[in-house]
């Protein structure tokens, strides 16, 4: 019997299911917490649990797995929470066209350069490519980033300049480089630049996830092809997803809508008719996604996927995604107004279950609580190391190594931060950068 193994890695939980390939019948399902500090742990737990259901048949199930399908909200969550690896962006031939544009807002990084070059709409060269300027920018930022993004003006009509800069960056740094023409052939220079910058930021995240799944498959002796769900609900090979992770944004919502479509097929008031139109609302730990089934099928967004404030050129289902989920941070802004999200936090009950000393700290904070402390936002909050490796950004203040070494031993109460970092309020932007890069969670 041919079996498909489905894995869905979300911000809070990783789910696994075994499905009979021909009939679509669900044979087993299992769940495990997503371990952000080491994705392989949660994935392996979910896989072990789903294969162990009906233990006598576990070995046979492993041998029968002919396809492994991976869907994930990690890329979507990273964009919503403004996280991702640090990258540098080279814009070729854009020049004065972007004089009044806030490129930091659109690219999500201050590391960008406007390089002479580019092409006309007919593909003819508009100006010679300034490779010397590109080389200087690449070497200046190589030690501070995890990858580069390259977008040329009318690069979709002639990618020669993009490819030349990509080859140069790969030769000088060995880091991953993404070109705009590799992701879309549509015109809209600014949105193409946004899309390629986001893609570069997501590459390390998706590579870690795919490596974790492949490691868990190898440990169980599963040699089936690994496919990744795209934002339009279709599948792509894992090797392609490593290079084009931006196409996995809305992967989780797409899988949810396809699942809702399957469930709706059996709904029709007993008259045997398929449910034609439906609204699908999926709330996870980080985001809420709302989509429409029209005529029994999900609608595609012809303008490209939009996640939060980011407008991309990636073909995906027409879904409205907001940073509101079960684990959304609840906080007060500077005017003491109540805010929710968009950043996700680790539920303190889960943190205490994994680290019992958290309860002791909370008891101590409660015992010492007075009216003067009740406005202290640091109480009841902890910092937690999410990724063992240190971030690529080389601009580390002196205290950061001490902080990382302390977090490696377990959660640190925010109220106790001054024991590791003198005058922590002075370094608020560094803590924010650590959270944005996904190294530290709150």
Secondary structure, DSSP 8 states (H G I E B T S, - for coil): --EEEEEEE-SSEEEEEEEETTT--EEEEEEEE--TT-HHHHHHHHHHHHHHSSGGGHHHHHHHEEEEEEEESHHHHHHHTT----EEEEEES-GGGGTTS-HHHHHS-S-EEEES--B-TTS-BSS---HHHHHHHHHHHGGG-SEEEEEETTTTT--HHHHHHHHHHHHHH--EEEEGGGT--S--HHHHHHHHHHHHHHHHHHHHHHHHHHHHHHHTT--SEEEEE-TTS-EEEHHHHHH-GGGGTTHHHHHHHHHHHHHHTT-STTSS-----EEEEEE-SS-EEEEEEETTEE-EETT--EETTEE----EE-EEEES--TTEEEEE-TT--EEEEEEE---HHHHHHH-THHHHHHHHHHHT--GGGTT-TTTT-EEEE--SS--S-----TTHHHHHHHHTTS-EEGGGGGGTSTTGGGGHHHHHHHHHTTSEE-
